[in-house]
Amino acid sequence: MALSFPIGRVIFCIFFWFSLLVGCFGDGGSNKDPSKSAPGCDNPYKLVKVDNWVNGVAGETYTGVTARFGAILPLEVDKSVKLPAVVANPLTCCSAPSTKLSNSVALVARGDCSFNAKANIAQSNGAKALLVINDDEGTNEMGCDDDTPATNITIPIVMVPKSTGESFRKAMQEGHKVEIGLWAPDRPVVSLSVAFLWLMAVSTVATASLWPEIAKTKDTEPRYDDFSPKSASNGAEGNKENTEEIINIDVKSAIIFVISASTFLVLLFFFMSSWFVWLLIVLFCIGGVEGMHTLIVTLISRGCTNQKKVTLPYFGETTIVSLIVLIFCLAFAIAWAITRKASFSWIGQDVLGICLMISILQVARLPNIKVATVLLCCAFVYDIFWVFLSPIIFHQSVMIAVAKGNNSGGESIPMLLRFPRLTDPWGGYDMIGFGDILFPGLLVGFSLRFDKENKKSGASGYFIWLMVGYAFGLFFTYLGLYLMHGHGQPALLYLVPCTLGVCVVLGLIRGELKDLWNHGSTSTPTASLGGA
């Protein structure tokens, strides 16, 4: 492979471990509504677009959140009503205001009385909408007060961050006329963008499984990049080195992975910080460069076998093509790291991530179904617990919180494939964790090797059926995402039965389950993930 064995093994262990940490599938902006409902207080919390005009000139569109009570805002912008903004006096609007609020959007500050009371006072003084200015940059949930009725409130109530409210107040203090329009478009639970994410995930698994065949030249076994720290060696030694880089996962290491990943996930949940995410970004770039370099050089080597070589310190003899490709890959990764918060950064992240995963799936192998069963079943339980059951203990989904990068200073973990929600008026991304590709990918790769060794092909083998199972597993994940109203899904809940389950059932029907279970157990392993 492109890595020398010690380096390759370290990179594999790091990313295989962290890919398990963020194995959930979902989108970047779904929120669950945990508050209790009551008569007149059963509206869902919805994001609101706050359009504004200063002296008739349209300004930046801000974001707010509706209350559990009050009128429902229109879904379309052309149905929203432009109204003048008026600052209440007193600002908290907890008593009859001295300012005229008729046919206006009343701007009030949070505090001193309940949200119900503010809304009742503003409405009784003729306001057509209430804009509550929060005391920080968040937008808190505005529930109902049991002591103040909300059933008679017929105006919309929206909370905005402190900076948004202050910008409106400042403009009015300077004598400008401020007008506000409120509307709340629905965000689709499942965007059409999931089709592209589905295609990327399925293509990555298929390409990684078929890569040894793709990498073959006419006269040799698969060629790999030669840009790795090594001394000059003959062909036999090179083949031995490539063989030694294969890591066979064993039962012990599979169990240790899940236990250690669970421990580390909890630590991330409580102590995640921007410096740690930056460490992951650096490691991601290193692994992505290695993977991209390997794949590009391998493809070039298929059509160009006679390449000029140079000798470099530490790296030894390498081709000029390999050196040029390395420089390109480094530049690509650095450019992504610099622009990682830009709207187009998902492209670079996906390219680096896909290259990294294909490269990892060439290094790591499952020797048989016994190890696959232990690894995938442990990951299956891990995924379900940390997505669905962890809120019982931690009051929120630990997996989703870590995947979104909560408490990380605005940085997010890069071990995800992302695709923008093109049809969502609120933007955001659909995401799938590396673990949801790597773990099933290990099993799919094993099925192809088993088919080749037993001279199986097409429907008589296992590879095609597992690829179909993986594709349907992702489809069921999307269906679960829809039925759960956009709440992040543990994709392995669907992928494990659709891949491992299919393999076991086929093995039983064909009478080959024993061969699948004990495959490779009598041969000497090239390397063990749990070994020294």
Sequence and secondary structure as in RCSB ss.txt:
>XXXX:A:sequence
MALSFPIGRVIFCIFFWFSLLVGCFGDGGSNKDPSKSAPGCDNPYKLVKVDNWVNGVAGETYTGVTARFGAILPL
EVDKSVKLPAVVANPLTCCSAPSTKLSNSVALVARGDCSFNAKANIAQSNGAKALLVINDDEGTNEMGCDDDTPA
TNITIPIVMVPKSTGESFRKAMQEGHKVEIGLWAPDRPVVSLSVAFLWLMAVSTVATASLWPEIAKTKDTEPRYD
DFSPKSASNGAEGNKENTEEIINIDVKSAIIFVISASTFLVLLFFFMSSWFVWLLIVLFCIGGVEGMHTLIVTLI
SRGCTNQKKVTLPYFGETTIVSLIVLIFCLAFAIAWAITRKASFSWIGQDVLGICLMISILQVARLPNIKVATVL
LCCAFVYDIFWVFLSPIIFHQSVMIAVAKGNNSGGESIPMLLRFPRLTDPWGGYDMIGFGDILFPGLLVGFSLRF
DKENKKSGASGYFIWLMVGYAFGLFFTYLGLYLMHGHGQPALLYLVPCTLGVCVVLGLIRGELKDLWNHGSTSTP
TASLGGA
>XXXX:A:secstr
  S HHHHHHHHHHHHHHHHHT EEEES      S  BTTB     EEEEEEEETTEE   EEEEE SSS    S
SGGGS  EEEEE SSTT  S  SS  TTSEEEEES SS HHHHHHHHHHTT SEEEEE SSSS       TTS  
TT  S EEEE HHHHHHHHHHHHTT  EEEEEE     SS THHHHHHHHHHHHHHHHHHHHHHT  SSSS    
  SS     HHHHHHHHHHT EE  HHHHHHHHHHHHHHHHHHHHH  HHHHHHHHHHHHHHHHHHHHHHHHHHH
HHH     EEEETTTEEEEHHHHHHHHHHHHHHHHHHHTTTSTTHHHHHHHHHHHHHHHHHHHEE  SHHHHHHH
HHHHHHHHHIIIIIHHHHHSS HHHHHHHTTTSTT   S EEEEE TT TT  EEEEETHHHHHHHHHHHHHHHH
HHHTT  GGGSSHHHHHHHHHHHHHHHHHHHHHTTT  EETHHHHHIIIIIHHHHHHHHHT HHHHHHTTSSS  
S BTT  
